[in-house]
Amino acid sequence: MDHWKGPHSKIISATPGMEEYRQIHLAEHNPGLWPAISGVETAIPAERRIDGVAEITFASLLSPLRGRKQTRLAYKDEVNVFRRTLLYAGPPYSARWYDVAGPGEKAGARSLIYLRRREGVNTGAFRTFLKDELVPALVTTGALRELRTQVFMPWIKRLWDTPNVAHDNPTDQRFHASLILGFTDPDALRAFFGSGEIAALSRKLPEYVSAVYAYEVAEALTFVQDGKILPHYQT
């Protein structure tokens, strides 16, 4: 983690064309925050547990082409940081940031949630459920201080096939969307996942998803913001 937010972050931050670059460091103990749902996997498998996520938002569709030189440096350094890396990419406008915090409010605790689409549900129906049902239900709880969603393109290994690092990702282990939920503090996070609103929302999920992995975030560090490299990361 120290190398990731130290030397490795400097390589990534110097990549031109980025609007934002965050590292989401996940808690070491992460069995799964979402309460049990019949027919949906909510317990995070220890053998596929994620330790962290690099969250990158590009300024434009062509921005990734501008960063190829830095990407080559990142390829070489990954073996110093990671055992396995998986790149999930979203097409333009597939990521949404919602304005849910009031003036002066800031997220003091977060959860990163990965969703696996149920077999037989097409991408359009899944995206519509996320945007028109799941997000409004989350917002109306009034508990959130941050809300971000992403819907992914099909996973392709060759998009990020770095040397000397594993990239195995069986079909039944792949994800199709993610959410980041921010709360005032850890107590608010715990109360949210134990609330009646989440119990009601859980009853809607089995129709569209087969797995909901809700990770607890240890820290979220921002290195690039509004297209500018920060002199020191912000939490």
C-alpha positions in Angstrom: 0.0 0.0 0.0 2.9 2.4 0.8 4.5 1.8 -2.6 1.1 2.1 -4.3 0.3 5.5 -2.8 4.0 6.5 -3.1 6.2 5.8 -6.2 3.4 4.1 -8.2 1.0 6.9 -7.7 3.5 9.4 -9.1 3.7 7.4 -12.3 0.0 7.3 -12.7 -0.6 10.9 -11.7 1.8 12.1 -14.5 -0.4 10.5 -17.1 -1.8 13.2 -19.4 -5.6 13.4 -20.1 -6.9 12.4 -16.7 -9.7 14.4 -15.1 -9.4 12.5 -11.7 -7.3 9.8 -10.2 -8.2 8.2 -6.9 -7.0 5.2 -5.0 -9.6 3.3 -3.0 -7.8 1.3 -0.3 -10.1 -1.4 1.1 -10.2 -2.6 4.7 -8.1 -5.7 5.3 -11.0 -7.5 6.9 -13.9 -7.5 4.4 -16.4 -10.3 4.7 -19.2 -8.2 3.0 -21.3 -5.4 4.4 -24.5 -6.1 2.5 -27.0 -8.2 4.5 -27.8 -11.7 3.3 -30.2 -12.0 0.4 -31.8 -15.3 -0.7 -30.5 -16.2 -4.2 -27.8 -13.5 -4.2 -24.2 -13.9 -3.1 -23.3 -11.2 -0.6 -20.4 -12.9 1.3 -17.1 -11.8 -0.4 -15.0 -14.9 -1.2 -11.7 -14.7 0.6 -9.8 -16.1 -2.4 -11.0 -13.4 -4.7 -11.0 -10.5 -2.2 -9.9 -7.2 -3.5 -7.4 -5.0 -1.7 -7.9 -1.8 -3.6 -9.0 0.0 -6.7 -7.5 2.7 -8.9 -10.4 4.9 -10.0 -9.5 6.9 -13.1 -11.8 9.3 -15.0 -10.6 10.6 -18.3 -11.2 14.1 -19.6 -12.3 13.0 -23.0 -12.7 9.9 -25.2 -9.2 10.4 -26.7 -7.4 11.0 -23.5 -6.2 7.4 -23.0 -4.2 7.7 -26.2 -2.3 10.6 -24.7 -1.0 8.6 -21.8 0.7 5.7 -23.6 4.2 6.7 -22.5 3.3 6.8 -18.8 1.2 3.6 -19.2 4.4 1.7 -20.3 6.0 2.9 -17.1 3.0 1.7 -15.1 3.2 -1.7 -16.8 6.8 -2.2 -15.6 6.1 -1.1 -12.0 2.9 -3.1 -11.4 4.9 -6.2 -10.4 6.3 -4.2 -7.5 2.8 -3.6 -6.1 0.2 -6.1 -7.2 -0.3 -9.9 -7.5 -3.4 -9.6 -9.7 -4.8 -6.6 -11.6 -8.1 -6.4 -13.6 -9.2 -3.4 -15.7 -12.9 -2.7 -15.9 -13.7 0.1 -18.3 -16.9 2.0 -18.9 -17.9 3.7 -22.2 -18.4 7.5 -22.3 -21.2 8.7 -20.0 -21.5 5.4 -18.2 -20.1 6.8 -15.0 -22.3 9.1 -13.0 -21.5 11.3 -9.9 -24.5 12.4 -7.9 -24.7 15.6 -5.8 -26.0 14.2 -2.6 -23.9 16.1 0.0 -25.1 19.3 1.6 -23.0 22.4 2.0 -19.9 21.6 4.0 -20.7 17.9 4.2 -18.0 15.4 3.4 -17.8 11.6 3.3 -16.0 10.3 6.4 -16.7 6.6 5.6 -17.3 4.8 2.3 -18.3 1.5 0.8 -17.4 0.2 -2.6 -20.0 -2.1 -4.0 -19.6 -4.5 -7.0 -22.6 -6.0 -8.8 -22.7 -9.1 -10.9 -25.6 -9.1 -13.4 -27.8 -12.1 -13.3 -27.6 -14.5 -16.2 -30.4 -13.8 -18.7 -30.6 -10.1 -17.8 -29.4 -7.9 -20.7 -27.2 -4.9 -20.3 -30.0 -2.4 -21.1 -32.3 -3.7 -18.5 -29.5 -3.9 -16.0 -28.5 -0.3 -16.6 -32.1 0.9 -16.4 -32.6 -0.8 -13.1 -29.4 0.8 -11.8 -30.3 4.3 -12.9 -34.1 4.3 -12.4 -34.6 2.1 -9.4 -31.4 1.4 -7.4 -30.0 5.0 -7.4 -33.3 6.7 -6.5 -33.8 4.2 -3.7 -30.4 4.9 -2.3 -30.8 8.7 -2.6 -34.1 8.8 -0.8 -32.6 7.2 2.3 -30.9 10.6 3.0 -27.9 8.8 4.4 -25.4 9.4 1.6 -22.7 12.0 1.4 -21.2 10.6 -1.8 -22.7 8.5 -4.6 -20.9 7.3 -7.8 -22.0 4.6 -10.2 -20.3 2.9 -13.1 -21.6 0.4 -15.7 -18.8 -1.6 -17.3 -18.1 -2.8 -20.8 -17.4 -6.6 -21.2 -14.1 -7.4 -19.5 -11.2 -8.0 -22.0 -7.9 -9.2 -20.7 -5.8 -7.6 -23.4 -6.9 -4.1 -22.4 -4.6 -4.4 -19.4 -2.3 -7.4 -19.7 0.7 -6.3 -17.7 3.8 -8.6 -17.5 4.5 -10.7 -14.5 1.1 -10.0 -12.8 -1.9 -12.3 -12.8 -5.0 -11.3 -14.8 -7.2 -14.4 -14.4 -10.8 -13.5 -14.3 -13.3 -16.5 -14.8 -16.6 -15.6 -16.4 -18.6 -16.4 -13.2 -16.4 -14.0 -11.2 -16.7 -10.9 -13.4 -18.5 -7.7 -12.5 -20.8 -5.5 -14.5 -21.2 -2.4 -12.3 -19.9 -0.6 -9.2 -21.1 1.9 -6.8 -19.3 4.1 -4.2 -21.4 5.1 -1.3 -20.1 7.8 1.1 -21.4 8.4 4.7 -20.8 11.0 7.4 -18.9 8.5 9.6 -18.5 4.7 10.2 -21.5 4.7 12.5 -23.7 6.1 9.7 -22.3 3.4 7.4 -23.1 0.6 9.8 -26.6 2.0 10.4 -27.3 2.2 6.7 -26.5 -1.4 6.0 -28.6 -2.5 8.9 -31.6 -0.3 8.0 -35.1 -1.2 6.9 -34.5 0.7 3.6 -31.7 -1.7 2.7 -33.9 -4.7 3.6 -36.6 -3.4 1.3 -34.1 -2.7 -1.5 -32.6 -6.2 -1.1 -36.0 -7.6 -2.2 -35.6 -6.0 -5.6 -32.1 -7.2 -6.3 -32.5 -10.9 -7.1 -34.3 -10.2 -10.3 -31.3 -8.4 -11.7 -28.1 -9.4 -9.9 -26.5 -12.6 -8.7 -23.9 -11.1 -6.4 -23.5 -7.9 -4.4 -20.1 -7.4 -2.8 -20.1 -4.5 -0.4 -16.6 -3.6 0.7 -15.6 -1.3 3.5 -13.2 1.4 2.4 -10.2 2.1 4.6 -9.3 5.4 2.8 -10.0 7.1 -0.5 -7.0 9.1 -1.7 -7.2 11.7 -4.6 -4.1 12.4 -6.5 -5.4 14.2 -9.6 -8.5 16.5 -9.4 -10.0 18.7 -12.1 -7.2 17.6 -14.4 -4.5 18.9 -12.1 -1.9 16.9 -10.1 -2.2 17.6 -6.4 1.0 18.5 -4.5 -0.1 15.9 -1.9 -3.0 13.4 -2.0 -6.3 14.5 -0.5 -8.5 12.2 1.6 
